[in-house]
Amino acid sequence: MKGIFVTGTDTGVGKTIVSCGIAAVLKERMLDVGVYKPLLSGISREHAESDTSLLKQMSQTTLSHEEITPFEFAEPLAPLVAARLEERKMFLEDVLAHWERVKEKHEFFIVEGAGGISVPLGEDFLVSDLIKALQLPLLIVSRPNLGTINHTFLTVQYAKSMGLPIAGIVINGRSEHPDIAEVTSPKLMEDMCGVPILGMLPKLEKVTKEKVQSMIQVYLDMPLLLSRLKVDGASDQEVRLT
C-alpha cells in the first residue's frame, strides 16, 4: 500500500488543509487517491465543515463518510477521553479492522491522525501506535511562529525513536509579513531534525477548494514529496506507483 500519514506538532496546525490540498493535487495528476481519518471528535462526520467532508470533497473519493471516518465522538476532546465520556472503548484492532476494509479501494491513501503524534486515540494506543501499525511514511505539519522549533524537534525525535519513517515537514500558516522567528526557524528546524522542509505554506484568509489546491501546487515541493514516498512520476498528466 502506497500512502502517507499526516500528523501535526499540535492540534489546529492545519493537518486537514494540507491533507486536502495534497489529495486534490494528486487527483488532478491522475492518481487514484483515497482518504482515511478514522477518528473524529466534536463534529459529525456528515457535517459539511467536518474534516471528513473536506477530505472526501477534495479527494473526490467514492468512499462514504462512514468508510472514511468509522468512529466519531460528540465532545471536541482527544478520542480516548471523548469515547470514555460516551462509555465506549476504542482499541487499535478496531481501527485496523476498518482499514482492512477500505485500503484496497484506492492505490494511494492519505491517512490523517487526530492532534499530535502522542494524542491518545483509545485504550493503550496513541497516534504513533496507529502510524506504526499502518506502516506509512509520516508527514509532519508544524506551525511557523515562535516555539515551533521545540515542538517540531520533539515530534521528529519521538517519531525516530518509534522507528517511523518521515517523509518531511510542512510549515503551515506563514504570515504575509513574517517576523524574525518565522524567517529563521525553518533552516534551523531542518538542520536540527535532519528532515527536509517540503514547504512553507501561507496563512489562508479564506479557505476554498481552489485556494487550498493552488497553495499546495505553488508552495509545496510535490516532486520531492513524491520521490521520498517512492511514487514515480510527478507530471501533471500521470503518476505511476512503483
BELWORA-V793784 format. One record per run of one state. SS is the DSSP state (H for helix, E for strand, C for the rest). FROM is the first residue (numbers start at 0). TO is the last residue. Records with the same first field share a line. If there is no record, write none. Layout:
SS = FROM-TO  FROM-TO
This chain:
C = 0-0  8-13  28-31  36-37  41-49  59-63  68-69  73-77  85-90  105-106  116-118  122-123  134-135  143-146  161-164  174-178  193-195  202-207  220-220  228-229  232-238  241-241
E = 1-7  32-35  38-40  70-72  107-115  119-121  124-125  136-142  165-173  196-201  219-219  230-231  239-240
H = 14-27  50-58  64-67  78-84  91-104  126-133  147-160  179-192  208-218  221-227
